[in-house]
Structures are given as C-alpha cells and as structure tokens.
Amino acid sequence: MKTELVTTLKRSATKILAELHESKEPVLITEHGLPSAYLLDVADYENMLKRMQILEGIALGERAILAKQTSSHAQATERLGKWLK
C-alpha cells in the first residue's frame, strides 16, 4: 500500500489520483506521522460496500438461525406470496 503525506496530497492531488486509478491500490494519507485517511478508487469502494452488505445479511441470517427465528419453505412462500401479488 502506498503512503503519502497530507501535504503531498495537497500539492499533487491530481498525480496521486491518477496513480490510484491506474494501480487500484489504496493510498494511506498520514498527518503528523499518523494515519489519517485512505484514498480508494470509487469502484473498489462501492464493491467493498456491497461485500459488507452481503456479510451483514449473512450475519443476520446466522443470528436468526441461532435464535430459532426461521421459517419453513412453505411459510416463507406463503408470506412472500402476499408481497408478490
């Protein structure tokens, strides 16, 4: 992962963004020697959000299974049938 100072970002934002889009490698921005932010390509960020949503859905499903809050196929079909009419 590439690391840049915030002052370098201020001076060379266009160049850093061009390199980011070309390499697709996130850029860690540091401020006073400490991590401050990450720069990500838009498509990579959106894909990351989609993956997180999928993982959250899986986690919700696992919690429902553990809490025995699930439905049989017939029950689910009946409930969805009301929505899909």
N, CA and C of each residue as an Amber inpcrd file, in Angstrom:
protein
   255
   0.8480000  -1.1680000   0.0000000   0.0000000   0.0000000   0.0000000
   0.8980000   1.2370000   0.0000000   0.4860000   2.1720000  -0.7790000
   1.2320000   3.4220000  -0.8960000   0.8450000   4.3570000   0.2510000
   1.8030000   5.1020000   0.7560000   1.5650000   6.0690000   1.8280000
   2.0210000   7.4400000   1.3560000   1.2080000   8.4470000   1.6110000
   1.5340000   9.8250000   1.2350000   1.2580000  10.7510000   2.4100000
   2.0300000  11.7930000   2.5120000   1.7860000  12.8440000   3.4960000
   0.6100000  13.7050000   3.0340000  -0.1220000  14.2530000   3.9680000
  -1.2410000  15.1180000   3.6120000  -0.7410000  16.3290000   2.8230000
   0.4520000  16.8200000   3.1300000   0.9880000  17.9570000   2.3830000
   1.2880000  17.5740000   0.9300000   1.7180000  16.3310000   0.7030000
   1.9510000  15.8640000  -0.6600000   0.6210000  15.7610000  -1.4010000
  -0.4010000  15.3140000  -0.7030000  -1.7330000  15.2400000  -1.3140000
  -2.2000000  16.6330000  -1.7240000  -1.9790000  17.6130000  -0.8800000
  -2.3870000  18.9860000  -1.1980000  -1.6780000  19.5010000  -2.4470000
  -0.3840000  19.1820000  -2.5660000   0.4020000  19.6750000  -3.6990000
   0.1940000  18.8660000  -4.9670000  -0.0370000  17.5650000  -4.8300000
  -0.0250000  16.6760000  -6.0050000  -1.2760000  15.8090000  -6.1000000
  -2.4200000  16.3520000  -5.7530000  -3.6530000  15.5640000  -5.7300000
  -3.9460000  14.9140000  -7.0870000  -3.8120000  15.6600000  -8.1610000
  -4.1220000  15.1240000  -9.4930000  -3.2280000  13.9370000  -9.8250000
  -1.9470000  14.0600000  -9.5490000  -0.9930000  12.9760000  -9.8200000
  -1.3030000  11.7480000  -8.9560000  -1.5550000  11.9670000  -7.6730000
  -1.8500000  10.8610000  -6.7630000  -3.1220000  10.1490000  -7.1850000
  -4.1490000  10.9000000  -7.5690000  -5.4070000  10.2950000  -8.0290000
  -5.2090000   9.5160000  -9.3260000  -4.4150000  10.0410000 -10.2300000
  -4.1420000   9.3320000 -11.4830000  -3.4570000   7.9950000 -11.2050000
  -2.4750000   8.0080000 -10.2990000  -1.7880000   6.7700000  -9.9320000
  -2.7360000   5.7970000  -9.2420000  -3.6160000   6.3230000  -8.4080000
  -4.6130000   5.4930000  -7.7200000  -5.5220000   4.7950000  -8.7180000
  -6.0200000   5.5320000  -9.7000000  -6.9170000   4.9500000 -10.6980000
  -6.1970000   3.9130000 -11.5530000  -4.9230000   4.1430000 -11.8000000
  -4.1570000   3.2100000 -12.6200000  -3.8140000   1.9370000 -11.8430000
  -3.3450000   2.0820000 -10.6250000  -2.8770000   0.9240000  -9.8550000
  -3.9910000   0.2290000  -9.0700000  -5.0790000   0.9450000  -8.7780000
  -6.1780000   0.4460000  -7.9460000  -5.7240000   0.1260000  -6.5290000
  -4.5510000   0.6230000  -6.1510000  -4.0040000   0.3740000  -4.8210000
  -4.3900000   1.5230000  -3.8970000  -5.0110000   1.2320000  -2.7450000
  -5.3730000   2.3030000  -1.8190000  -4.1470000   3.1200000  -1.4040000
  -4.3810000   4.3660000  -1.0470000  -3.3160000   5.2540000  -0.6000000
  -3.6320000   5.6720000   0.8380000  -2.6930000   5.4250000   1.7350000
  -2.8350000   5.8550000   3.1200000  -2.2920000   7.2700000   3.2280000
  -3.1180000   8.1700000   3.7510000  -2.7080000   9.5560000   3.9410000
  -2.3400000   9.7270000   5.4190000  -1.1510000  10.2660000   5.6550000
  -0.7200000  10.4870000   7.0340000  -0.6720000  11.9720000   7.3360000
  -0.8970000  12.2740000   8.5950000  -0.8860000  13.6530000   9.0730000
  -0.0950000  13.6580000  10.3800000   0.9650000  14.4250000  10.4280000
   1.8470000  14.4710000  11.6030000   2.3790000  13.0750000  11.9350000
   2.6510000  12.2720000  10.9080000   3.2140000  10.9420000  11.0950000
   2.2240000   9.8690000  11.4820000   0.9440000  10.2290000  11.5750000
  -0.0810000   9.2600000  11.9770000  -1.0660000   9.0130000  10.8380000
  -1.5840000   7.7860000  10.7160000  -2.5930000   7.5140000   9.6880000
  -3.7940000   8.4380000   9.8730000  -4.2760000   9.0040000   8.7650000
  -5.3840000   9.9500000   8.8460000  -6.5710000   9.5350000   7.9780000
  -6.2780000   8.9920000   6.7760000  -7.3650000   8.6270000   5.8640000
  -6.8290000   7.6870000   4.7930000  -7.7480000   7.0200000   4.1280000
  -7.4130000   6.2070000   2.9680000  -8.0690000   6.8020000   1.7410000
  -7.3690000   6.7830000   0.6320000  -7.9510000   7.1230000  -0.6630000
  -8.1820000   5.8090000  -1.3880000  -9.4110000   5.6160000  -1.8810000
  -9.7680000   4.4090000  -2.6140000 -10.3870000   4.7810000  -3.9430000
 -10.1850000   3.9350000  -4.9270000 -10.8630000   4.0820000  -6.2020000
 -12.3680000   3.9180000  -5.9620000 -13.1900000   4.6850000  -6.6450000
 -14.6430000   4.6630000  -6.4320000 -15.2170000   3.2570000  -6.6370000
 -14.8380000   2.5860000  -7.7040000 -15.3690000   1.2450000  -7.9730000
 -14.9690000   0.2680000  -6.8680000 -13.7350000   0.3640000  -6.3920000
 -13.2810000  -0.5040000  -5.3050000 -14.0720000  -0.2260000  -4.0270000
 -14.3210000   1.0410000  -3.7420000 -15.0950000   1.4120000  -2.5540000
 -16.5180000   0.8690000  -2.6460000 -17.1560000   1.0280000  -3.8090000
 -18.5270000   0.5450000  -3.9790000 -18.5890000  -0.9750000  -3.8760000
 -17.5980000  -1.6740000  -4.4280000 -17.5490000  -3.1360000  -4.2970000
 -17.3740000  -3.5430000  -2.8430000 -16.5650000  -2.8080000  -2.1020000
 -16.3650000  -3.0960000  -0.6880000 -17.6820000  -2.9300000   0.0790000
 -18.4380000  -1.8770000  -0.2320000 -19.7380000  -1.6710000   0.4190000
 -20.6910000  -2.8210000   0.1160000 -20.7190000  -3.2790000  -1.1270000
 -21.5880000  -4.4030000  -1.5000000 -21.2100000  -5.6580000  -0.7300000
 -19.9040000  -5.9260000  -0.6310000 -19.4530000  -7.1100000   0.1180000
 -19.8470000  -7.0000000   1.5860000 -19.7320000  -5.7970000   2.1490000
 -20.1180000  -5.6090000   3.5520000 -21.6120000  -5.8500000   3.7470000
 -22.4350000  -5.4130000   2.8000000 -23.8740000  -5.6370000   2.9000000
 -24.1910000  -7.1270000   2.8510000 -23.5080000  -7.8510000   1.9900000
 -23.7110000  -9.2990000   1.8980000 -23.3200000  -9.9590000   3.2130000
 -22.1700000  -9.5850000   3.7590000 -21.7190000 -10.1640000   5.0270000
 -22.6670000  -9.8260000   6.1740000 -23.2130000  -8.6170000   6.1790000
 -24.1820000  -8.2420000   7.2090000 -25.4480000  -9.0850000   7.0850000
 -25.8760000  -9.3480000   5.8570000 -27.0430000 -10.1990000   5.6390000
 -26.7970000 -11.6160000   6.1270000 -25.6210000 -12.1360000   5.8630000
 -25.2690000 -13.4720000   6.3400000 -25.2630000 -13.5040000   7.8660000
 -24.6810000 -12.4820000   8.4860000 -24.6390000 -12.4180000   9.9480000
 -26.0490000 -12.3630000  10.5390000 -26.9390000 -11.5900000   9.9230000
 -28.3370000 -11.5330000  10.3850000 -28.9990000 -12.8910000  10.2800000
 -28.7470000 -13.5840000   9.1640000 -29.3100000 -14.9160000   8.9810000
 -28.7900000 -15.8990000  10.0190000 -27.5000000 -15.8320000  10.3070000
 -26.9220000 -16.7190000  11.3170000 -27.5190000 -16.4470000  12.7000000
 -27.7210000 -15.1700000  13.0190000 -28.3410000 -14.8330000  14.3100000
 -29.7760000 -15.3490000  14.3730000 -30.5040000 -15.2310000  13.2630000
 -31.8840000 -15.7240000  13.2260000 -31.9200000 -17.2430000  13.4220000
 -30.9760000 -17.9370000  12.8170000 -30.9130000 -19.3990000  12.9800000
 -30.6360000 -19.7420000  14.4330000 -29.6690000 -19.0760000  15.0530000
 -29.3390000 -19.3530000  16.4560000 -30.5100000 -19.0380000  17.3850000
 -31.2890000 -18.0110000  17.0510000 -32.4360000 -17.6210000  17.8750000
 -33.6920000 -18.3980000  17.4870000 -33.5300000 -19.3200000  16.5540000
 -34.6580000 -20.1280000  16.0550000 -35.7940000 -19.2510000  15.5440000
 -35.4300000 -18.1950000  14.8390000 -36.4030000 -17.2820000  14.2450000
 -36.4290000 -17.4820000  12.7320000 -36.5780000 -18.7160000  12.3250000
 -36.5870000 -19.0370000  10.9050000 -37.9610000 -19.5480000  10.4990000
 -38.1880000 -19.6170000   9.2060000 -39.4520000 -20.0980000   8.6590000
 -39.1850000 -21.2900000   7.7500000 -40.1790000 -22.1490000   7.6450000
 -40.0700000 -23.2490000   6.6940000 -40.2500000 -22.6870000   5.2810000
 -39.9220000 -23.4860000   4.3010000 -40.0810000 -23.0540000   2.9090000
 -41.5440000 -22.7010000   2.6410000 -42.4610000 -23.5220000   3.1330000
 -43.8950000 -23.2770000   2.9100000 -44.3260000 -21.9570000   3.5500000
 -43.8540000 -21.6940000   4.7660000 -44.2070000 -20.4410000   5.4510000
 -43.6460000 -19.2300000   4.7070000 -42.4110000 -19.3470000   4.2630000
 -41.7910000 -18.2390000   3.5320000 -42.5120000 -17.9880000   2.2130000
 -42.8790000 -19.0610000   1.5120000 -43.5980000 -18.9210000   0.2460000
 -44.9410000 -18.2360000   0.4700000 -45.6270000 -18.6250000   1.5350000
 -46.9250000 -18.0150000   1.8390000 -46.7690000 -16.5230000   2.1380000
 -45.7850000 -16.1800000   2.9620000 -45.5640000 -14.7650000   3.2920000
 -45.1590000 -13.9540000   2.0700000 -44.2610000 -14.4990000   1.2690000
 -43.8080000 -13.7760000   0.0790000 -44.9200000 -13.6810000  -0.9560000
 -45.7720000 -14.6830000  -1.0090000 -46.8860000 -14.6530000  -1.9520000
 -47.7750000 -13.4390000  -1.7490000 -47.9380000 -13.0240000  -0.5070000
 -48.7280000 -11.8390000  -0.2040000 -48.0580000 -10.5710000  -0.7520000
 -46.7360000 -10.5420000  -0.7460000 -45.9940000  -9.3900000  -1.2410000
 -45.8710000  -9.3670000  -2.7490000 -45.8830000 -10.5380000  -3.3570000
 -45.6150000 -10.6360000  -4.7840000 -46.8640000 -10.6200000  -5.6590000
 -48.0270000 -10.4890000  -5.0620000 -49.2750000 -10.4620000  -5.8400000
 -49.4220000  -9.1790000  -6.5940000
